[in-house]
Each structure stands twice: as C-alpha cells, then as structure tokens.
C-alpha cells in the first residue's frame, strides 16, 4: 500500500459572470489527460434563472449543495430538491434536457463536477440519483465523520450506481484528528477544502479553505492511501476516479469521443430527439 503525496496546490479564484452568477473553476476544462475521468469542477453562486433548461450528452454531472435550496427538473422524469450537504448524480448518457434552479429568493452555493463516460456508455439510458446527506452511509470515529457519496471509505460502501468508478467522500474532522482514505493505485484524485485547514499526504502539505490539492499519481497493484489531518475544524471533499484513457471531444454541453459524434449530438438535440 503506497501513501500518496500532494503533487500541487491551487487557490481557486472566483469572478462575477453576471449579476446572478459568480463562479470559480476548481478543475478547468481542456486538461483531459491530467484529470481523467474528471472534465470540469465549478464552484457556483447563482440565483433563479441562471441555469435554465439546457441539454447534455456523454457525461454525468455531480452537484453538491453547500448553501441554499436547489430544485432540479429534467425531461427524463428526474426531479428533486437538494438542501445543503445533498448531492444529485445525473447521468446524461444519450441525452437529457434539464434545469437547476434555486428556489425563489435563494442564492445557491454549489459545486458541480462533470464525470466523463467511456465510449461504450456514452449513449446509455439517462438516470437521476437524488442523494440526501441524511441517507448516505457514514464512517465515524472520535472527532471524525466521513460521508460516502460514492465508492467506499474505511470499510463503508455507498450504494450509488456508477458507470465510471468514482470515490466521492465528504470529510468532517475536529482539530487534531486524522483519517486515512484508501484508493486504487491507478485513480486520479484531488481534495477541495471547504472549511478550515489541515495537512495532506505523506509530505504533510498544508491546505486551507478555497484550495484544491491534487494527488500524486501512483501505479500500485497493492493500492494507495491518502492521510488527512485537521489543524483546525476541517471540512474537505475528496474526489477520485478511474481514468478512462480515451479521446475527448467537448463542445458546449456535449462530451463525446469524435467530432462527428458531437455534431450528431447537436443535430439530435435540434431535431427534438432528446425526448
């Protein structure tokens, strides 16, 4: 079992996109190989009407609500309301038209991750998983609570369905407490600090709220792990996934393997075939 280091740390900067929308890119698009299977991770503050009905194909979106009340609707019968700490896992697959809107008068603060789908799953049937924080399995020890939204942690496994194997864990630690998270050796991964500060990895790299820490890549048949220690009250999200290692062609809301497939996605959408 190999203990991972942190290979780099980035402070996320936010900018006002419009009067109703502020955003910071935790993972920027275009770095397909480096972050595989993850495509983009955005931190958003937004109000009603910012993200009206829009399509997706070839990906999954994973939305974690930090503050506010978020309402979801899609044309495949997916529907739900998310409160702080809740997650929605939407598989666009062959095509979905959806909206994510704050409740009237609310500003939602959220994180949205795009997870790539392999070529043989690009046109899979869409599905929607509404994951209430209170329903998700947890691992607890003195001073620590880990909520497992996908994958497993310390022997606790989430029931979340995955096309692309992903581990997604919310870590809540009191000052002075540490935890260990095991991961397959070939997974790419990173941590985003929501609150507090701590040290991460075998080299004890410091990280604080608003920073993303990228895990060192390892190739180990024996697996790997990352150690997280809280210097003060700490809340951090860990994302890790199995690389797909396929060509990525991304245009707007569609992520496919070839230019022809992207053109077909636009044509299908314009022809009303996303119903």
Backbone torsions as a table, in degrees:
resi	resn	phi	psi	omega
1	UNK	NA	121.0	-176.5
2	UNK	-97.0	130.3	174.2
3	UNK	-84.7	130.5	-177.3
4	UNK	-86.3	147.5	169.2
5	UNK	-94.7	174.8	169.9
6	UNK	-99.2	125.2	-177.1
7	UNK	-87.4	-26.1	179.0
8	UNK	-162.0	156.0	178.6
9	UNK	-128.9	136.8	178.6
10	UNK	-131.8	133.5	171.2
11	UNK	-86.5	127.6	-176.2
12	UNK	-84.3	129.8	178.6
13	UNK	-106.9	140.9	-175.0
14	UNK	-114.2	149.0	177.5
15	UNK	-139.0	152.7	-179.5
16	UNK	-83.0	112.4	-179.8
17	UNK	-81.3	-33.8	-178.9
18	UNK	-160.1	174.5	178.2
19	UNK	-59.3	-22.2	-176.6
20	UNK	-110.3	6.6	-171.3
21	UNK	-148.3	122.0	170.5
22	UNK	-118.3	140.4	-174.5
23	UNK	-143.0	148.4	170.0
24	UNK	-133.5	134.8	-179.4
25	UNK	-94.8	111.5	177.7
26	UNK	-78.8	-45.1	169.1
27	UNK	-117.9	121.9	-179.0
28	UNK	-88.7	143.1	-179.8
29	UNK	-66.7	154.9	177.2
30	UNK	105.9	-19.1	-180.0
31	UNK	-93.9	57.5	-168.7
32	UNK	-62.9	-40.7	-177.3
33	UNK	-74.5	-44.0	-175.4
34	UNK	-61.9	-40.3	-174.1
35	UNK	-105.4	-0.1	179.6
36	UNK	-41.5	124.5	15.2
37	UNK	-96.9	12.9	-176.5
38	UNK	-90.3	139.9	-174.3
39	UNK	-105.8	-43.1	-178.7
40	UNK	-160.2	146.7	170.0
41	UNK	-135.5	118.5	-177.7
42	UNK	-116.2	139.4	171.5
43	UNK	-103.3	120.7	-173.3
44	UNK	-122.6	144.0	163.4
45	UNK	-119.3	121.0	-174.2
46	UNK	-151.3	158.0	-179.6
47	UNK	-116.4	172.4	-174.5
48	UNK	-53.9	135.6	178.2
49	UNK	93.9	-7.5	-178.4
50	UNK	-68.6	-46.7	-179.3
51	UNK	-115.8	81.6	179.4
52	UNK	-77.4	-173.2	-178.4
53	UNK	-51.8	128.5	179.1
54	UNK	-154.6	156.3	-175.3
55	UNK	-96.9	163.8	169.3
56	UNK	-145.8	152.3	169.7
57	UNK	-150.1	143.5	170.3
58	UNK	86.5	6.0	-176.9
59	UNK	-139.9	174.4	164.8
60	UNK	-120.3	141.4	173.1
61	UNK	-109.8	135.0	-178.9
62	UNK	-122.3	110.5	-174.2
63	UNK	-110.9	122.7	178.7
64	UNK	-110.9	122.8	-178.8
65	UNK	-90.6	125.3	178.1
66	UNK	-94.3	-45.6	178.5
67	UNK	-143.0	150.4	175.1
68	UNK	93.4	-178.0	-178.0
69	UNK	-122.1	117.7	-174.0
70	UNK	-110.1	130.6	178.7
71	UNK	-107.9	132.6	-179.8
72	UNK	-116.6	141.6	172.9
73	UNK	-145.5	139.0	171.5
74	UNK	-141.2	166.4	-174.3
75	UNK	-81.9	7.3	176.1
76	UNK	-110.9	24.0	176.3
77	UNK	77.3	9.9	172.8
78	UNK	-76.9	132.5	-178.4
79	UNK	-157.6	142.6	177.6
80	UNK	179.6	166.1	175.1
81	UNK	-121.4	130.5	-179.0
82	UNK	-112.9	136.7	176.4
83	UNK	-109.5	171.0	-179.5
84	UNK	-52.1	129.9	-178.8
85	UNK	93.6	-10.1	178.6
86	UNK	-86.3	161.5	-179.0
87	UNK	-134.9	142.8	167.0
88	UNK	-116.8	135.4	180.0
89	UNK	-118.4	102.4	-176.1
90	UNK	-106.9	122.2	175.1
91	UNK	-94.0	108.5	179.0
92	UNK	-71.6	-41.4	178.3
93	UNK	51.7	-125.0	-174.5
94	UNK	-69.9	-15.9	175.6
95	UNK	150.6	127.6	178.1
96	UNK	-136.3	144.9	168.4
97	UNK	-115.9	122.0	-175.3
98	UNK	-143.8	169.2	173.9
99	UNK	-135.4	147.7	174.6
100	UNK	-128.0	111.2	-171.6
101	UNK	-131.2	132.2	171.1
102	UNK	-62.7	151.3	172.0
103	UNK	-61.1	156.7	-176.5
104	UNK	-52.6	128.7	177.0
105	UNK	81.4	0.5	-177.2
106	UNK	-99.8	150.2	165.1
107	UNK	-110.6	121.4	179.7
108	UNK	-95.9	134.9	173.3
109	UNK	-111.9	118.6	-173.4
110	UNK	-145.5	167.8	171.0
111	UNK	-119.0	130.6	174.0
112	UNK	-123.3	123.8	179.2
113	UNK	-106.0	136.7	170.1
114	UNK	-102.9	123.4	177.2
115	UNK	-106.3	129.5	179.5
116	UNK	-72.0	152.6	172.5
117	UNK	-109.7	141.9	176.9
118	UNK	-66.6	162.2	-175.1
119	UNK	-53.8	-38.9	-177.4
120	UNK	-78.1	0.2	177.4
121	UNK	-121.2	-0.8	-177.7
122	UNK	-55.9	-36.9	-175.7
123	UNK	-106.9	26.5	177.6
124	UNK	-68.4	161.4	179.2
125	UNK	-64.6	131.0	178.3
126	UNK	-61.6	152.6	173.8
127	UNK	-153.4	162.9	-176.8
128	UNK	-134.8	125.7	176.9
129	UNK	-116.6	116.6	179.9
130	UNK	-96.8	111.4	-167.9
131	UNK	-115.1	94.4	178.7
132	UNK	-71.5	136.1	-179.4
133	UNK	-55.3	-38.7	-176.8
134	UNK	-68.4	-17.8	-178.4
135	UNK	-95.9	-11.1	-173.7
136	UNK	-83.3	146.6	179.4
137	UNK	-67.6	149.6	-179.3
138	UNK	-130.9	153.3	168.1
139	UNK	-112.2	129.7	-179.6
140	UNK	-127.3	141.0	164.9
141	UNK	-143.3	172.9	-175.2
142	UNK	-56.6	119.4	177.9
143	UNK	83.5	6.3	-177.1
144	UNK	-143.3	138.4	171.9
145	UNK	-136.6	121.2	178.5
146	UNK	-113.2	124.2	179.2
147	UNK	-103.9	123.9	-172.4
148	UNK	-101.3	105.8	179.6
149	UNK	-86.1	-25.3	178.3
150	UNK	-159.8	146.6	-178.4
151	UNK	78.1	-145.4	-177.1
152	UNK	-144.1	162.1	178.0
153	UNK	-154.4	124.0	175.3
154	UNK	51.7	43.0	175.9
155	UNK	84.4	-0.9	178.9
156	UNK	-105.3	129.1	-174.5
157	UNK	-117.2	136.6	178.1
158	UNK	-82.2	147.2	176.0
159	UNK	-82.2	0.7	-177.0
160	UNK	-57.3	137.2	178.9
161	UNK	-86.4	133.0	-179.1
162	UNK	-127.1	136.2	165.4
163	UNK	-87.9	-41.1	173.8
164	UNK	-105.3	121.9	-177.7
165	UNK	-60.0	121.2	-177.7
166	UNK	-137.1	136.7	169.7
167	UNK	-106.2	125.5	-178.7
168	UNK	-135.7	112.4	-173.1
169	UNK	-130.9	131.2	171.9
170	UNK	-94.7	124.0	-178.4
171	UNK	-111.2	127.3	176.6
172	UNK	-122.3	113.1	-173.9
173	UNK	-126.9	139.7	171.3
174	UNK	-81.4	158.7	-178.1
175	UNK	-55.5	133.8	177.5
176	UNK	89.5	-5.0	-177.4
177	UNK	-96.8	144.2	174.8
178	UNK	-129.1	155.3	176.7
179	UNK	-136.8	161.9	178.7
180	UNK	-122.8	133.1	179.1
181	UNK	-118.6	118.4	178.5
182	UNK	-85.9	146.3	-179.5
183	UNK	-144.9	147.2	170.3
184	UNK	-55.5	145.2	-175.0
185	UNK	-63.0	-25.8	-176.8
186	UNK	-92.3	0.9	-178.9
187	UNK	-72.6	138.3	163.8
188	UNK	-85.2	148.4	-179.0
189	UNK	-163.7	169.2	179.6
190	UNK	-160.4	164.8	176.6
191	UNK	-125.4	141.8	175.6
192	UNK	-122.2	123.7	-175.9
193	UNK	-87.9	119.4	179.3
194	UNK	-90.2	-38.8	-177.5
195	UNK	-144.9	145.1	172.7
196	UNK	78.4	-158.9	178.8
197	UNK	-153.1	159.7	-178.2
198	UNK	-165.3	-171.0	175.6
199	UNK	-122.1	149.2	-168.8
200	UNK	-136.9	135.8	173.7
201	UNK	81.0	175.4	-175.9
202	UNK	-68.3	-20.9	178.7
203	UNK	-94.4	6.3	175.4
204	UNK	55.3	45.3	178.6
205	UNK	-66.6	133.7	-179.5
206	UNK	-81.1	141.2	175.6
207	UNK	-144.8	147.1	-178.2
208	UNK	-137.6	172.9	-177.6
209	UNK	-52.2	133.7	179.6
210	UNK	89.3	5.9	178.2
211	UNK	-115.0	146.9	174.3
212	UNK	-111.5	135.7	-178.6
213	UNK	-118.8	120.4	-177.1
214	UNK	-93.3	131.5	-177.7
215	UNK	-74.5	141.9	172.1
216	UNK	-61.7	140.3	176.9
217	UNK	-80.0	136.1	174.9
218	UNK	-136.2	156.7	173.2
219	UNK	-124.8	102.5	-176.0
220	UNK	-139.4	122.2	175.3
221	UNK	-67.0	-19.4	-179.6
222	UNK	-85.9	-4.7	-178.7
223	UNK	90.0	-176.4	-177.9
224	UNK	-149.5	171.8	174.0
225	UNK	-151.8	158.8	175.5
226	UNK	-125.2	136.7	178.2
227	UNK	-102.9	132.7	178.9
228	UNK	-121.3	127.9	178.9
229	UNK	-127.2	134.5	-179.3
230	UNK	-90.2	124.9	171.9
231	UNK	-85.1	-29.4	171.5
232	UNK	-144.1	174.4	-179.4
233	UNK	-44.1	125.0	-169.2
234	UNK	-128.8	134.6	171.2
235	UNK	-129.8	120.9	-174.7
236	UNK	-141.9	144.3	175.9
237	UNK	-105.7	132.2	175.2
238	UNK	-109.1	127.8	175.6
239	UNK	-121.6	130.8	175.8
240	UNK	-149.6	145.7	-176.8
241	UNK	-154.1	161.8	-179.5
242	UNK	-81.2	122.4	179.3
243	UNK	-60.3	143.6	179.8
244	UNK	-90.9	-34.2	175.9
245	UNK	61.5	48.2	176.8
246	UNK	-130.0	161.8	176.5
247	UNK	-60.4	136.8	177.3
248	UNK	-117.0	125.8	172.1
249	UNK	-125.0	112.2	-175.2
250	UNK	-117.8	127.6	175.3
251	UNK	-137.3	110.2	-179.7
252	UNK	58.9	-125.1	-174.5
253	UNK	-87.3	3.6	-175.9
254	UNK	-113.9	133.1	178.8
255	UNK	-129.3	111.2	-176.2
256	UNK	-128.5	-165.8	-178.0
257	UNK	-103.6	-18.2	-179.0
258	UNK	-140.4	160.1	176.0
259	UNK	-61.5	-39.5	-179.7
260	UNK	-60.6	-40.6	179.1
261	UNK	-65.6	-36.5	177.6
262	UNK	-67.3	-43.6	177.4
263	UNK	-60.2	-39.3	178.7
264	UNK	-65.2	-37.9	178.8
265	UNK	-61.5	-45.0	178.0
266	UNK	-63.1	-41.9	179.9
267	UNK	-63.4	-45.1	180.0
268	UNK	-61.3	-40.5	179.1
269	UNK	-64.5	-48.0	-179.9
270	UNK	-64.7	-29.1	179.5
271	UNK	-85.3	4.7	177.1
272	UNK	75.6	26.2	-176.1
273	UNK	-92.6	6.0	178.6
274	UNK	-91.4	24.5	-177.4
275	UNK	-99.5	NA	NA
